[in-house]
Amino acid sequence: MEYSSTVTLKDGRACILRNGTASNGQALLDIFNLTHTQTDYLLTYPEEHSYTAEDEAELLRRKTDSVDEIELLAELDGKVVGSAGIGCVGRKEKIRHRAEFGISVDKAYWGLGIGRALTQACIACAKKAGYAQLELEVVAENKSALALYKSVGFAEYGRNPKGFRSRFTGWQEVVLMRLELENREYLGKTDE
């Protein structure tokens, strides 16, 4: 799936949001490793990620060729400062209407509107792909992320009090959220 737009950030700078391509493998790997060292709210620690720049390039190629998945990059002043994406929860008939959403932004650029822009872009891509529901999980302590997701229409549907086990703080409660995209049946698109 392809996507491209330019948004004006709170500080007036232009930020390019676009699908990553195979040539961005190293940039995606770098931003992943950086953001996963900056916060304890993401799913993994950097050393748990065994992908190489070549693996990331292949992932980006597959996502660009996909009809219903995407990995977006946020570029500011020529530098990748964040990424976000959607992926199908599963290809079985009963669950292929559901997409999952993930996002990370370099902490040096928090508060500028990049997270909101990436989230809204992923929502648009999920709608374009024909999904009926977009889902995410967020650590309950991450108040700014919770506020963002609620402000764009996500609703909480459950909590897991032992969702994450942080090596720094122990158990982290995880909030399960969903956004209903349309009140019609999923179109059933697949990459097959």
mmCIF file of the C-alpha atoms, coordinates in Angstrom:
data_MODEL
# 
_entry.id   MODEL 
# 
loop_
_atom_site.group_PDB 
_atom_site.id 
_atom_site.type_symbol 
_atom_site.label_atom_id 
_atom_site.label_alt_id 
_atom_site.label_comp_id 
_atom_site.label_asym_id 
_atom_site.label_entity_id 
_atom_site.label_seq_id 
_atom_site.pdbx_PDB_ins_code 
_atom_site.Cartn_x 
_atom_site.Cartn_y 
_atom_site.Cartn_z 
_atom_site.occupancy 
_atom_site.B_iso_or_equiv 
_atom_site.pdbx_formal_charge 
_atom_site.auth_seq_id 
_atom_site.auth_comp_id 
_atom_site.auth_asym_id 
_atom_site.auth_atom_id 
_atom_site.pdbx_PDB_model_num 
ATOM 1   C CA . MET A 1 1   ? 0.000   0.000   0.000  1.00 0.00 ? 1   MET A CA 1 
ATOM 2   C CA . GLU A 1 2   ? 1.287   3.428   -0.806 1.00 0.00 ? 2   GLU A CA 1 
ATOM 3   C CA . TYR A 1 3   ? 0.670   6.666   1.069  1.00 0.00 ? 3   TYR A CA 1 
ATOM 4   C CA . SER A 1 4   ? 2.173   10.133  1.046  1.00 0.00 ? 4   SER A CA 1 
ATOM 5   C CA . SER A 1 5   ? 1.235   13.441  2.642  1.00 0.00 ? 5   SER A CA 1 
ATOM 6   C CA . THR A 1 6   ? 2.849   16.464  4.193  1.00 0.00 ? 6   THR A CA 1 
ATOM 7   C CA . VAL A 1 7   ? 1.598   17.857  7.495  1.00 0.00 ? 7   VAL A CA 1 
ATOM 8   C CA . THR A 1 8   ? 2.458   21.083  9.264  1.00 0.00 ? 8   THR A CA 1 
ATOM 9   C CA . LEU A 1 9   ? 3.666   20.467  12.798 1.00 0.00 ? 9   LEU A CA 1 
ATOM 10  C CA . LYS A 1 10  ? 2.920   22.603  15.856 1.00 0.00 ? 10  LYS A CA 1 
ATOM 11  C CA . ASP A 1 11  ? 6.260   24.390  15.409 1.00 0.00 ? 11  ASP A CA 1 
ATOM 12  C CA . GLY A 1 12  ? 5.456   25.240  11.766 1.00 0.00 ? 12  GLY A CA 1 
ATOM 13  C CA . ARG A 1 13  ? 7.816   22.734  10.133 1.00 0.00 ? 13  ARG A CA 1 
ATOM 14  C CA . ALA A 1 14  ? 6.657   20.435  7.354  1.00 0.00 ? 14  ALA A CA 1 
ATOM 15  C CA . CYS A 1 15  ? 6.746   16.704  8.117  1.00 0.00 ? 15  CYS A CA 1 
ATOM 16  C CA . ILE A 1 16  ? 6.488   14.158  5.319  1.00 0.00 ? 16  ILE A CA 1 
ATOM 17  C CA . LEU A 1 17  ? 4.489   11.008  6.023  1.00 0.00 ? 17  LEU A CA 1 
ATOM 18  C CA . ARG A 1 18  ? 5.014   8.254   3.475  1.00 0.00 ? 18  ARG A CA 1 
ATOM 19  C CA . ASN A 1 19  ? 5.184   4.530   3.100  1.00 0.00 ? 19  ASN A CA 1 
ATOM 20  C CA . GLY A 1 20  ? 8.663   3.196   3.648  1.00 0.00 ? 20  GLY A CA 1 
ATOM 21  C CA . THR A 1 21  ? 10.375  1.550   0.711  1.00 0.00 ? 21  THR A CA 1 
ATOM 22  C CA . ALA A 1 22  ? 13.126  -1.053  0.557  1.00 0.00 ? 22  ALA A CA 1 
ATOM 23  C CA . SER A 1 23  ? 15.746  1.709   0.426  1.00 0.00 ? 23  SER A CA 1 
ATOM 24  C CA . ASN A 1 24  ? 14.664  2.792   3.931  1.00 0.00 ? 24  ASN A CA 1 
ATOM 25  C CA . GLY A 1 25  ? 15.615  -0.476  5.660  1.00 0.00 ? 25  GLY A CA 1 
ATOM 26  C CA . GLN A 1 26  ? 18.496  1.013   7.649  1.00 0.00 ? 26  GLN A CA 1 
ATOM 27  C CA . ALA A 1 27  ? 16.486  4.115   8.601  1.00 0.00 ? 27  ALA A CA 1 
ATOM 28  C CA . LEU A 1 28  ? 13.628  1.952   9.904  1.00 0.00 ? 28  LEU A CA 1 
ATOM 29  C CA . LEU A 1 29  ? 16.046  -0.210  11.877 1.00 0.00 ? 29  LEU A CA 1 
ATOM 30  C CA . ASP A 1 30  ? 17.703  2.892   13.350 1.00 0.00 ? 30  ASP A CA 1 
ATOM 31  C CA . ILE A 1 31  ? 14.449  4.548   14.432 1.00 0.00 ? 31  ILE A CA 1 
ATOM 32  C CA . PHE A 1 32  ? 13.193  1.256   15.878 1.00 0.00 ? 32  PHE A CA 1 
ATOM 33  C CA . ASN A 1 33  ? 16.326  0.799   17.983 1.00 0.00 ? 33  ASN A CA 1 
ATOM 34  C CA . LEU A 1 34  ? 16.307  4.432   19.111 1.00 0.00 ? 34  LEU A CA 1 
ATOM 35  C CA . THR A 1 35  ? 12.647  4.637   20.121 1.00 0.00 ? 35  THR A CA 1 
ATOM 36  C CA . HIS A 1 36  ? 12.767  1.306   21.921 1.00 0.00 ? 36  HIS A CA 1 
ATOM 37  C CA . THR A 1 37  ? 15.561  2.621   24.167 1.00 0.00 ? 37  THR A CA 1 
ATOM 38  C CA . GLN A 1 38  ? 13.694  5.855   24.952 1.00 0.00 ? 38  GLN A CA 1 
ATOM 39  C CA . THR A 1 39  ? 10.570  4.481   26.585 1.00 0.00 ? 39  THR A CA 1 
ATOM 40  C CA . ASP A 1 40  ? 9.428   1.425   28.496 1.00 0.00 ? 40  ASP A CA 1 
ATOM 41  C CA . TYR A 1 41  ? 5.976   1.567   26.876 1.00 0.00 ? 41  TYR A CA 1 
ATOM 42  C CA . LEU A 1 42  ? 6.806   -0.365  23.685 1.00 0.00 ? 42  LEU A CA 1 
ATOM 43  C CA . LEU A 1 43  ? 6.470   -4.125  23.206 1.00 0.00 ? 43  LEU A CA 1 
ATOM 44  C CA . THR A 1 44  ? 10.149  -5.073  23.042 1.00 0.00 ? 44  THR A CA 1 
ATOM 45  C CA . TYR A 1 45  ? 13.604  -4.041  24.141 1.00 0.00 ? 45  TYR A CA 1 
ATOM 46  C CA . PRO A 1 46  ? 16.061  -3.189  21.339 1.00 0.00 ? 46  PRO A CA 1 
ATOM 47  C CA . GLU A 1 47  ? 18.256  -6.238  21.914 1.00 0.00 ? 47  GLU A CA 1 
ATOM 48  C CA . GLU A 1 48  ? 15.233  -8.529  21.450 1.00 0.00 ? 48  GLU A CA 1 
ATOM 49  C CA . HIS A 1 49  ? 14.896  -7.306  17.877 1.00 0.00 ? 49  HIS A CA 1 
ATOM 50  C CA . SER A 1 50  ? 17.015  -9.533  15.641 1.00 0.00 ? 50  SER A CA 1 
ATOM 51  C CA . TYR A 1 51  ? 16.164  -7.894  12.318 1.00 0.00 ? 51  TYR A CA 1 
ATOM 52  C CA . THR A 1 52  ? 18.893  -6.525  10.079 1.00 0.00 ? 52  THR A CA 1 
ATOM 53  C CA . ALA A 1 53  ? 18.635  -3.555  7.726  1.00 0.00 ? 53  ALA A CA 1 
ATOM 54  C CA . GLU A 1 54  ? 18.084  -6.076  4.926  1.00 0.00 ? 54  GLU A CA 1 
ATOM 55  C CA . ASP A 1 55  ? 15.227  -7.711  6.862  1.00 0.00 ? 55  ASP A CA 1 
ATOM 56  C CA . GLU A 1 56  ? 13.632  -4.299  7.406  1.00 0.00 ? 56  GLU A CA 1 
ATOM 57  C CA . ALA A 1 57  ? 14.041  -3.500  3.696  1.00 0.00 ? 57  ALA A CA 1 
ATOM 58  C CA . GLU A 1 58  ? 12.212  -6.729  2.813  1.00 0.00 ? 58  GLU A CA 1 
ATOM 59  C CA . LEU A 1 59  ? 9.440   -5.916  5.309  1.00 0.00 ? 59  LEU A CA 1 
ATOM 60  C CA . LEU A 1 60  ? 9.038   -2.469  3.759  1.00 0.00 ? 60  LEU A CA 1 
ATOM 61  C CA . ARG A 1 61  ? 8.943   -3.966  0.258  1.00 0.00 ? 61  ARG A CA 1 
ATOM 62  C CA . ARG A 1 62  ? 6.223   -6.434  1.305  1.00 0.00 ? 62  ARG A CA 1 
ATOM 63  C CA . LYS A 1 63  ? 4.188   -3.693  2.998  1.00 0.00 ? 63  LYS A CA 1 
ATOM 64  C CA . THR A 1 64  ? 4.439   -1.429  -0.067 1.00 0.00 ? 64  THR A CA 1 
ATOM 65  C CA . ASP A 1 65  ? 3.286   -4.289  -2.310 1.00 0.00 ? 65  ASP A CA 1 
ATOM 66  C CA . SER A 1 66  ? 0.442   -5.205  0.078  1.00 0.00 ? 66  SER A CA 1 
ATOM 67  C CA . VAL A 1 67  ? -3.165  -4.195  -0.532 1.00 0.00 ? 67  VAL A CA 1 
ATOM 68  C CA . ASP A 1 68  ? -3.985  -4.041  3.177  1.00 0.00 ? 68  ASP A CA 1 
ATOM 69  C CA . GLU A 1 69  ? -0.809  -3.425  5.214  1.00 0.00 ? 69  GLU A CA 1 
ATOM 70  C CA . ILE A 1 70  ? 1.561   -0.474  5.413  1.00 0.00 ? 70  ILE A CA 1 
ATOM 71  C CA . GLU A 1 71  ? 4.569   0.852   7.318  1.00 0.00 ? 71  GLU A CA 1 
ATOM 72  C CA . LEU A 1 72  ? 4.737   4.641   7.360  1.00 0.00 ? 72  LEU A CA 1 
ATOM 73  C CA . LEU A 1 73  ? 7.764   6.806   8.050  1.00 0.00 ? 73  LEU A CA 1 
ATOM 74  C CA . ALA A 1 74  ? 7.696   10.360  9.394  1.00 0.00 ? 74  ALA A CA 1 
ATOM 75  C CA . GLU A 1 75  ? 10.500  12.466  7.923  1.00 0.00 ? 75  GLU A CA 1 
ATOM 76  C CA . LEU A 1 76  ? 11.473  15.832  9.318  1.00 0.00 ? 76  LEU A CA 1 
ATOM 77  C CA . ASP A 1 77  ? 14.298  17.841  7.808  1.00 0.00 ? 77  ASP A CA 1 
ATOM 78  C CA . GLY A 1 78  ? 15.359  14.738  5.841  1.00 0.00 ? 78  GLY A CA 1 
ATOM 79  C CA . LYS A 1 79  ? 15.559  12.529  8.940  1.00 0.00 ? 79  LYS A CA 1 
ATOM 80  C CA . VAL A 1 80  ? 13.245  9.628   9.861  1.00 0.00 ? 80  VAL A CA 1 
ATOM 81  C CA . VAL A 1 81  ? 11.844  10.536  13.298 1.00 0.00 ? 81  VAL A CA 1 
ATOM 82  C CA . GLY A 1 82  ? 9.006   8.050   13.646 1.00 0.00 ? 82  GLY A CA 1 
ATOM 83  C CA . SER A 1 83  ? 7.180   5.115   12.169 1.00 0.00 ? 83  SER A CA 1 
ATOM 84  C CA . ALA A 1 84  ? 3.737   3.584   12.356 1.00 0.00 ? 84  ALA A CA 1 
ATOM 85  C CA . GLY A 1 85  ? 1.932   0.793   10.638 1.00 0.00 ? 85  GLY A CA 1 
ATOM 86  C CA . ILE A 1 86  ? -1.088  -1.405  10.274 1.00 0.00 ? 86  ILE A CA 1 
ATOM 87  C CA . GLY A 1 87  ? -1.175  -5.139  9.768  1.00 0.00 ? 87  GLY A CA 1 
ATOM 88  C CA . CYS A 1 88  ? -3.892  -7.732  9.411  1.00 0.00 ? 88  CYS A CA 1 
ATOM 89  C CA . VAL A 1 89  ? -4.644  -9.513  12.695 1.00 0.00 ? 89  VAL A CA 1 
ATOM 90  C CA . GLY A 1 90  ? -5.044  -12.739 10.735 1.00 0.00 ? 90  GLY A CA 1 
ATOM 91  C CA . ARG A 1 91  ? -6.064  -14.093 7.355  1.00 0.00 ? 91  ARG A CA 1 
ATOM 92  C CA . LYS A 1 92  ? -8.761  -16.478 8.598  1.00 0.00 ? 92  LYS A CA 1 
ATOM 93  C CA . GLU A 1 93  ? -12.281 -15.474 7.573  1.00 0.00 ? 93  GLU A CA 1 
ATOM 94  C CA . LYS A 1 94  ? -13.496 -14.712 11.095 1.00 0.00 ? 94  LYS A CA 1 
ATOM 95  C CA . ILE A 1 95  ? -10.726 -12.230 11.911 1.00 0.00 ? 95  ILE A CA 1 
ATOM 96  C CA . ARG A 1 96  ? -9.492  -10.752 8.637  1.00 0.00 ? 96  ARG A CA 1 
ATOM 97  C CA . HIS A 1 97  ? -11.707 -7.680  9.152  1.00 0.00 ? 97  HIS A CA 1 
ATOM 98  C CA . ARG A 1 98  ? -9.401  -6.598  12.008 1.00 0.00 ? 98  ARG A CA 1 
ATOM 99  C CA . ALA A 1 99  ? -6.153  -4.635  11.696 1.00 0.00 ? 99  ALA A CA 1 
ATOM 100 C CA . GLU A 1 100 ? -3.602  -3.909  14.402 1.00 0.00 ? 100 GLU A CA 1 
ATOM 101 C CA . PHE A 1 101 ? -1.832  -0.583  14.787 1.00 0.00 ? 101 PHE A CA 1 
ATOM 102 C CA . GLY A 1 102 ? 1.618   0.238   16.154 1.00 0.00 ? 102 GLY A CA 1 
ATOM 103 C CA . ILE A 1 103 ? 3.573   3.488   16.409 1.00 0.00 ? 103 ILE A CA 1 
ATOM 104 C CA . SER A 1 104 ? 6.784   4.977   17.777 1.00 0.00 ? 104 SER A CA 1 
ATOM 105 C CA . VAL A 1 105 ? 8.255   8.488   17.596 1.00 0.00 ? 105 VAL A CA 1 
ATOM 106 C CA . ASP A 1 106 ? 11.711  9.701   18.591 1.00 0.00 ? 106 ASP A CA 1 
ATOM 107 C CA . LYS A 1 107 ? 11.344  11.290  22.039 1.00 0.00 ? 107 LYS A CA 1 
ATOM 108 C CA . ALA A 1 108 ? 13.161  14.430  20.830 1.00 0.00 ? 108 ALA A CA 1 
ATOM 109 C CA . TYR A 1 109 ? 10.128  15.091  18.609 1.00 0.00 ? 109 TYR A CA 1 
ATOM 110 C CA . TRP A 1 110 ? 7.293   14.335  21.044 1.00 0.00 ? 110 TRP A CA 1 
ATOM 111 C CA . GLY A 1 111 ? 4.642   17.020  21.394 1.00 0.00 ? 111 GLY A CA 1 
ATOM 112 C CA . LEU A 1 112 ? 4.894   18.327  17.816 1.00 0.00 ? 112 LEU A CA 1 
ATOM 113 C CA . GLY A 1 113 ? 1.902   16.428  16.411 1.00 0.00 ? 113 GLY A CA 1 
ATOM 114 C CA . ILE A 1 114 ? 3.835   13.669  14.641 1.00 0.00 ? 114 ILE A CA 1 
ATOM 115 C CA . GLY A 1 115 ? 2.123   10.903  16.613 1.00 0.00 ? 115 GLY A CA 1 
ATOM 116 C CA . ARG A 1 116 ? -1.322  12.313  15.830 1.00 0.00 ? 116 ARG A CA 1 
ATOM 117 C CA . ALA A 1 117 ? -0.460  12.685  12.135 1.00 0.00 ? 117 ALA A CA 1 
ATOM 118 C CA . LEU A 1 118 ? 0.871   9.116   11.892 1.00 0.00 ? 118 LEU A CA 1 
ATOM 119 C CA . THR A 1 119 ? -2.184  7.781   13.752 1.00 0.00 ? 119 THR A CA 1 
ATOM 120 C CA . GLN A 1 120 ? -4.600  9.595   11.455 1.00 0.00 ? 120 GLN A CA 1 
ATOM 121 C CA . ALA A 1 121 ? -2.673  8.420   8.389  1.00 0.00 ? 121 ALA A CA 1 
ATOM 122 C CA . CYS A 1 122 ? -2.881  4.806   9.586  1.00 0.00 ? 122 CYS A CA 1 
ATOM 123 C CA . ILE A 1 123 ? -6.612  5.183   10.193 1.00 0.00 ? 123 ILE A CA 1 
ATOM 124 C CA . ALA A 1 124 ? -7.017  6.449   6.620  1.00 0.00 ? 124 ALA A CA 1 
ATOM 125 C CA . CYS A 1 125 ? -4.979  3.515   5.294  1.00 0.00 ? 125 CYS A CA 1 
ATOM 126 C CA . ALA A 1 126 ? -7.023  1.010   7.322  1.00 0.00 ? 126 ALA A CA 1 
ATOM 127 C CA . LYS A 1 127 ? -10.227 2.456   5.880  1.00 0.00 ? 127 LYS A CA 1 
ATOM 128 C CA . LYS A 1 128 ? -8.791  2.344   2.354  1.00 0.00 ? 128 LYS A CA 1 
ATOM 129 C CA . ALA A 1 129 ? -7.850  -1.309  2.879  1.00 0.00 ? 129 ALA A CA 1 
ATOM 130 C CA . GLY A 1 130 ? -11.441 -2.107  3.850  1.00 0.00 ? 130 GLY A CA 1 
ATOM 131 C CA . TYR A 1 131 ? -10.924 -3.060  7.493  1.00 0.00 ? 131 TYR A CA 1 
ATOM 132 C CA . ALA A 1 132 ? -13.909 -2.841  9.818  1.00 0.00 ? 132 ALA A CA 1 
ATOM 133 C CA . GLN A 1 133 ? -11.869 -2.408  13.006 1.00 0.00 ? 133 GLN A CA 1 
ATOM 134 C CA . LEU A 1 134 ? -8.451  -1.046  13.994 1.00 0.00 ? 134 LEU A CA 1 
ATOM 135 C CA . GLU A 1 135 ? -6.960  -2.273  17.280 1.00 0.00 ? 135 GLU A CA 1 
ATOM 136 C CA . LEU A 1 136 ? -4.098  -1.342  19.574 1.00 0.00 ? 136 LEU A CA 1 
ATOM 137 C CA . GLU A 1 137 ? -2.671  -2.026  23.001 1.00 0.00 ? 137 GLU A CA 1 
ATOM 138 C CA . VAL A 1 138 ? -1.215  0.760   25.139 1.00 0.00 ? 138 VAL A CA 1 
ATOM 139 C CA . VAL A 1 139 ? 0.386   0.794   28.589 1.00 0.00 ? 139 VAL A CA 1 
ATOM 140 C CA . ALA A 1 140 ? -2.100  2.394   31.006 1.00 0.00 ? 140 ALA A CA 1 
ATOM 141 C CA . GLU A 1 141 ? 0.592   4.693   32.454 1.00 0.00 ? 141 GLU A CA 1 
ATOM 142 C CA . ASN A 1 142 ? 1.113   6.229   28.998 1.00 0.00 ? 142 ASN A CA 1 
ATOM 143 C CA . LYS A 1 143 ? -1.451  8.990   29.556 1.00 0.00 ? 143 LYS A CA 1 
ATOM 144 C CA . SER A 1 144 ? -0.506  11.070  26.505 1.00 0.00 ? 144 SER A CA 1 
ATOM 145 C CA . ALA A 1 145 ? -0.928  8.102   24.154 1.00 0.00 ? 145 ALA A CA 1 
ATOM 146 C CA . LEU A 1 146 ? -4.256  7.180   25.758 1.00 0.00 ? 146 LEU A CA 1 
ATOM 147 C CA . ALA A 1 147 ? -5.480  10.758  25.328 1.00 0.00 ? 147 ALA A CA 1 
ATOM 148 C CA . LEU A 1 148 ? -4.393  10.804  21.682 1.00 0.00 ? 148 LEU A CA 1 
ATOM 149 C CA . TYR A 1 149 ? -6.100  7.518   20.863 1.00 0.00 ? 149 TYR A CA 1 
ATOM 150 C CA . LYS A 1 150 ? -9.329  8.571   22.586 1.00 0.00 ? 150 LYS A CA 1 
ATOM 151 C CA . SER A 1 151 ? -9.286  11.918  20.774 1.00 0.00 ? 151 SER A CA 1 
ATOM 152 C CA . VAL A 1 152 ? -9.283  10.209  17.357 1.00 0.00 ? 152 VAL A CA 1 
ATOM 153 C CA . GLY A 1 153 ? -12.095 7.824   18.297 1.00 0.00 ? 153 GLY A CA 1 
ATOM 154 C CA . PHE A 1 154 ? -10.519 4.712   19.830 1.00 0.00 ? 154 PHE A CA 1 
ATOM 155 C CA . ALA A 1 155 ? -12.519 3.203   22.695 1.00 0.00 ? 155 ALA A CA 1 
ATOM 156 C CA . GLU A 1 156 ? -11.273 1.012   25.502 1.00 0.00 ? 156 GLU A CA 1 
ATOM 157 C CA . TYR A 1 157 ? -12.724 -2.492  25.529 1.00 0.00 ? 157 TYR A CA 1 
ATOM 158 C CA . GLY A 1 158 ? -10.634 -4.158  28.210 1.00 0.00 ? 158 GLY A CA 1 
ATOM 159 C CA . ARG A 1 159 ? -7.549  -4.175  30.379 1.00 0.00 ? 159 ARG A CA 1 
ATOM 160 C CA . ASN A 1 160 ? -4.893  -6.724  31.150 1.00 0.00 ? 160 ASN A CA 1 
ATOM 161 C CA . PRO A 1 161 ? -3.385  -5.935  34.569 1.00 0.00 ? 161 PRO A CA 1 
ATOM 162 C CA . LYS A 1 162 ? -0.313  -8.043  33.797 1.00 0.00 ? 162 LYS A CA 1 
ATOM 163 C CA . GLY A 1 163 ? -0.098  -7.233  30.085 1.00 0.00 ? 163 GLY A CA 1 
ATOM 164 C CA . PHE A 1 164 ? 3.609   -6.348  30.124 1.00 0.00 ? 164 PHE A CA 1 
ATOM 165 C CA . ARG A 1 165 ? 6.334   -7.250  32.563 1.00 0.00 ? 165 ARG A CA 1 
ATOM 166 C CA . SER A 1 166 ? 8.844   -4.443  32.548 1.00 0.00 ? 166 SER A CA 1 
ATOM 167 C CA . ARG A 1 167 ? 12.390  -5.180  33.606 1.00 0.00 ? 167 ARG A CA 1 
ATOM 168 C CA . PHE A 1 168 ? 12.399  -1.744  35.274 1.00 0.00 ? 168 PHE A CA 1 
ATOM 169 C CA . THR A 1 169 ? 8.988   -1.337  36.941 1.00 0.00 ? 169 THR A CA 1 
ATOM 170 C CA . GLY A 1 170 ? 7.436   -4.805  37.089 1.00 0.00 ? 170 GLY A CA 1 
ATOM 171 C CA . TRP A 1 171 ? 3.893   -5.405  35.868 1.00 0.00 ? 171 TRP A CA 1 
ATOM 172 C CA . GLN A 1 172 ? 2.382   -2.891  33.485 1.00 0.00 ? 172 GLN A CA 1 
ATOM 173 C CA . GLU A 1 173 ? -1.343  -2.764  32.878 1.00 0.00 ? 173 GLU A CA 1 
ATOM 174 C CA . VAL A 1 174 ? -2.199  -2.806  29.167 1.00 0.00 ? 174 VAL A CA 1 
ATOM 175 C CA . VAL A 1 175 ? -5.324  -1.096  27.822 1.00 0.00 ? 175 VAL A CA 1 
ATOM 176 C CA . LEU A 1 176 ? -6.993  -2.769  24.839 1.00 0.00 ? 176 LEU A CA 1 
ATOM 177 C CA . MET A 1 177 ? -8.538  -0.253  22.428 1.00 0.00 ? 177 MET A CA 1 
ATOM 178 C CA . ARG A 1 178 ? -10.457 -0.438  19.181 1.00 0.00 ? 178 ARG A CA 1 
ATOM 179 C CA . LEU A 1 179 ? -11.720 1.942   16.543 1.00 0.00 ? 179 LEU A CA 1 
ATOM 180 C CA . GLU A 1 180 ? -14.746 0.940   14.510 1.00 0.00 ? 180 GLU A CA 1 
ATOM 181 C CA . LEU A 1 181 ? -14.008 2.103   10.981 1.00 0.00 ? 181 LEU A CA 1 
ATOM 182 C CA . GLU A 1 182 ? -17.324 1.539   9.253  1.00 0.00 ? 182 GLU A CA 1 
ATOM 183 C CA . ASN A 1 183 ? -20.678 -0.027  9.945  1.00 0.00 ? 183 ASN A CA 1 
ATOM 184 C CA . ARG A 1 184 ? -20.580 -2.303  6.935  1.00 0.00 ? 184 ARG A CA 1 
ATOM 185 C CA . GLU A 1 185 ? -19.254 -5.743  6.293  1.00 0.00 ? 185 GLU A CA 1 
ATOM 186 C CA . TYR A 1 186 ? -15.551 -6.136  5.667  1.00 0.00 ? 186 TYR A CA 1 
ATOM 187 C CA . LEU A 1 187 ? -14.765 -6.499  1.971  1.00 0.00 ? 187 LEU A CA 1 
ATOM 188 C CA . GLY A 1 188 ? -12.544 -9.531  2.582  1.00 0.00 ? 188 GLY A CA 1 
ATOM 189 C CA . LYS A 1 189 ? -9.476  -8.335  0.683  1.00 0.00 ? 189 LYS A CA 1 
ATOM 190 C CA . THR A 1 190 ? -6.443  -10.573 0.890  1.00 0.00 ? 190 THR A CA 1 
ATOM 191 C CA . ASP A 1 191 ? -2.954  -10.643 -0.552 1.00 0.00 ? 191 ASP A CA 1 
ATOM 192 C CA . GLU A 1 192 ? -3.576  -14.133 -1.913 1.00 0.00 ? 192 GLU A CA 1 
# 
